[in-house]
Amino acid sequence: MNDYQSTLQKQYQQLDAQINSITLRDRALLLVALITVIYFLWEILLMSPQRKTIDMAKTQEVTLVKQLIESQQKIANIETQSLNATPTSNDIMITNSTVTSMFKSLLEKQQGIVLKGLYNHPNQPIDDTAAFKQKISMVFNGNYLSTHEYLRSVEGLKWMIFWDELQYTVTEYPNAEIKLTVYTIVG
């Protein structure tokens, strides 16, 4: 180990003597050259790959934003088409008198949920069709799991149910007050 250290020390002394033997101007040029080499190594080895990664992330972000916008436009088109189209199948349309009783009975069947109120909004006609939008708001108490099961049962209905609003407010953990507004197309 001592031989290795002494060899390194000799090499350092030789390098130091060579640098001291050159003029001050040449030392300044050597320093500038050394800084330039270090800068280019830094740029090539560290910064360039980082820039490529950032550029790829930006490209992916732009692509994802475009896809998101396209998806939102498709959803808006589908919602517009479903509102403008008059469903003709009895399997997907529900009568006005059935709407309230259907939601009330679903709530009563669901354990862990207590209905506090059910409100029918005024019917809203859909353009020049015989169909109209029947909006229903309900307020009930329950915990998260009961609410989740109820919402899944509403989604599983054979009729077209459109979600309008859902407010979930924890009153006293684990219980919450849920305000749900949905609408159906009725004829």
Secondary structure by P-SEA (a helix, b strand, c coil): caaaaaaaaaaaaaaaaaaaaccaaaaaaaaaaaaaaaaaaaaacccaaaaaaaaaaaaaaaaaaaaaaaaaaaaaaaaaaaaacccccccccccccaaaaaaaaaaaacccccccccccccccccccccbbbbbbbbbbbbcaaaaaaaaaaaaaccccccccbbbbbbccccbbbbbbbbbbbcc
